[in-house]
Amino acid sequence: MTGDRSFIIPDANAWCRDMPASSAVRCGDLLFIAGQVSADAKLRPLARGDVRRQARNAFARIAEILAAEGGSMDDVLDVMAFVKDPRDMDAVLSVAAEHFPDEGPAWSLAGMVGSYRPELLVSIRAIAHLGPGRRRGVTPPRMGWMRGLPISAAAAKGDHVFTSGLVAADSRGLPVSPGDHFAQARYAYDRLKEVLAEAGSGLHDVIDMIAFNHDARGMDAAVGTWCDETIADTAVAEAPTYTAIGMTGLWRSGMVGAFRAIADLSAGPRVAHNLPSVHWHAERNSGATRKAGGRLVGIAGQVASDGQRNIVGRGDPASQARYCFSQIQGVLEKHGAGLEHLVEVTSFHKDVRDWEAVMAAAADIFPAGAGPAWTPVGCTGLYLEGYQHEIYALAMLPG
């Protein structure tokens, strides 16, 4: 334990103890659970070729971590499931229904290139709130297709609201404007306003956005529509973060964007900081944002380019990782924090095999077995050619 945070690695995940990472990090009432996979204590894949059994194994790990902290699946607010074959997403959801029979958490579903080992078919990460009260699921009528699934459009507890990765789907779950990046982004952002309003929040509370794009070339449409239309009246110094990642597929063919938000109901305005050493520093896309009265800090996916779009450490995965972490450190310092306050990292890799080089570089920063809850994911595309990783993170300020 360090300060008010504890690092959790169950015996089933003993392989993690040699890495600069944890299976989960608890800070106050929030529990951040790294992507759980179907592997034994030595990271040898289990139930090879069977995505349902692998999903059950991953959920069993999540349930074990929650129970060790006095919680249960009823405390889970946010789930991201990365599935190697997008056609298996329904199978993963059917397993999830065994754990979330009623009002479920928020979900983001995305296809991945891979995880720690080629045989791992699904990786499931989660965020839970272990404080008093119950999870409140919100699903407006226009998103009624979710009600037949273990999903809520948004889940709220305490000061936080997590939305699902919202997609352009009609009330039956069928794609709206298939293949049109601009139209789908606008539709999803309108649904975001709707679901936040029903949850008692609004765009002014959003501190963190992440977009999964089925075609990395759609990132400009998604980000541009957000910055130049949806939050056009927001000052740069109060903008939320925005991370965009190219993935192999989304829930249904024709869906090209899924947009997930974290809203913080804490008092005060948003506080946003960026560094001139990243090329989008003057845009409505913060490097790290929190609410003035809040502790949770959203950190935009950091990449290896300087303020003029020059690629840093081209072809060197370890060098790019070090640059990304230096950028994270820089924006956290503006919030009065440091890398030791990271609670969650999701590293997206153009070549998923680079996860080992990235963790080796991170070993100079985090002690073995006492780093953030870390999920490595293979992706299809990042914003600029030459990026080998994008490192997305969450931090909690000292209490």
Secondary structure, DSSP 8 states (H G I E B T S, - for coil): -BTTEEEE--GGGGGGGGTT-BSEEEETTEEEEEEE-SB-TTS-B-STT-HHHHHHHHHHHHHHHHHHTT--GGGEEEEEEEESSGGGHHHHHHHHTTT--SS--EEEEEE-S--SSTT--EEEEEEEE-SSS--EEE--GGGGGGGGTT-BSEEEETTEEEE--B--B-TTS-BSSTT-HHHHHHHHHHHHHHHHHHTT--GGGEEEEEEEESSGGGHHHHHHHIIIIITTTS-GGG--EEEEEE-S--SSTT--EEEEEEEE--SS-EEEE--TTSTTTTSS-BSEEEETT--EEEEEEE-SB-TTS-BSSTT-HHHHHHHHHHHHHHHHHHTT--GGGEEEEEEEESSGGGHHHHHHHHTTTS-TT-S-EEEEEE-SB-SSTT--EEEEEEEE---
